[in-house]
Amino acid sequence: MKFARRLSKIKISGIRKAFESAGKDFINLGLGEPDFETPAHILNAAERALREGYTKYTYNKGLPELRKAISDKLKRENGVEVSPECVIATAGASEALHISLLALVERGSEVLIPDPGFVSFSALVRLTEAKPVGVKLREEDMAMSVEDVQEKISARTRAIIVNSPSNPTGAVQSEEDMRALAEIAQDKNIFLISDEVYEHFIYEGKHVSPARFAENVVIVNSVSKTYAMTGFRLGFVAVKNEEYVEQMLKIHQYIQACAPAVSQIAALAALKGPQDSVAKMREEFKRRRDFVVEALQQLKEESGKGEGEAGCGIVSFTVPRGAFYIFPKVQNEEKFVEHAFRRGVILTPGSTFGEGGRNHVRISFAASIEKLKDAFERLKS
Ligand SMILES: Cc1ncc(COP(=O)(O)O)c(C=O)c1O
């Protein structure tokens, strides 16, 4: 059988593969989702919604009350004015990224993506038959440099993807960077897709959406991480221009029809209800971040003394200011990941996220302090 050529350069995500091959007593630090329960008021809203008949299609764009709540959230939290008409509720940020790219780029286009960056960026660009062009992240803070973006822009560039806080590095782009990226996109007449799914998990600095500074920004976000709702599959795209939304809607309408009705009601409860669970998660992630930074520092010092297996040393790392990942540079990523696996700890090899991630590993701290302690004990041995 012949399959579509566009799939030839797409691999099944290495993260899932590692996960599937693990035994029961493994500690999985490869995961990209909060290990917290979805808050009770959200679950109650979902349960009620099912009984009240939210089991059918909704409008393609989503329920008007949800789109209004998203528009209010963008104004309140991000300082961005987006009309509810310019919001589409999607099946997670994943679908939001997909319909944005399908609407904005095509064969022959180039899309600048952070390297290392979230695995879906390059794969989704390839699905549109456009070319992902990696912008190597700065060594010192693992963030995307505006100068490097400028250097990579060509006549074929149609979009830039920015992701702050970053998966996999935890870097947070500054306000200055976001403004500059927005202005570049505006000047060059290209789109800026801003993936903001980790916006609430920032430990130093603050989240700034580039949509504050330019018209041609596509905001991609979801309730997955903020409210521990990954399984609800509810995200959104928000834009300032009705034409963009009309184009994206053509795709959303045919590939998804609408986001799940029950999840739309759950997301509405999340956005309009108490926000204390978000602050609690952020505090806990910060506590874990601090623990992991210290444990890695010790591991680095020990490996510097020549202890441990060859190739398994930690070369350097930057302290993540956001998200729930740390991305140390190691002597040899294969050896490091293998060594960890033999001791029952799952980590993600850095090159999964692009060439720029080679000889790094991603350690997720979306696991309890107890599990993290156990994992670092195992890594030390
Ligand atoms: C940067 C980034 N964007 C988007 C997603 C997808 O999120 P969702 O569950 O909303 O589809 C993830 C999930 O790991 C992510 O890390």
The ligand as a Gaussian input file, in Angstrom:
#p B3LYP/6-31G(d) Opt

LIG

0 1
 C        3.753000      23.865000      24.008000
 C        2.542000      23.011000      23.928000
 N        1.526000      23.379000      23.134000
 C        0.416000      22.644000      23.002000
 C        0.268000      21.451000      23.696000
 C       -0.987000      20.646000      23.482000
 O       -1.918000      20.955000      24.449000
 P       -3.428000      20.436000      24.386000
 O       -3.570000      19.376000      25.426000
 O       -4.247000      21.634000      24.759000
 O       -3.713000      19.958000      23.027000
 C        1.295000      21.018000      24.529000
 C        1.180000      19.730000      25.249000
 O        2.119000      19.179000      25.760000
 C        2.459000      21.813000      24.657000
 O        3.474000      21.445000      25.448000

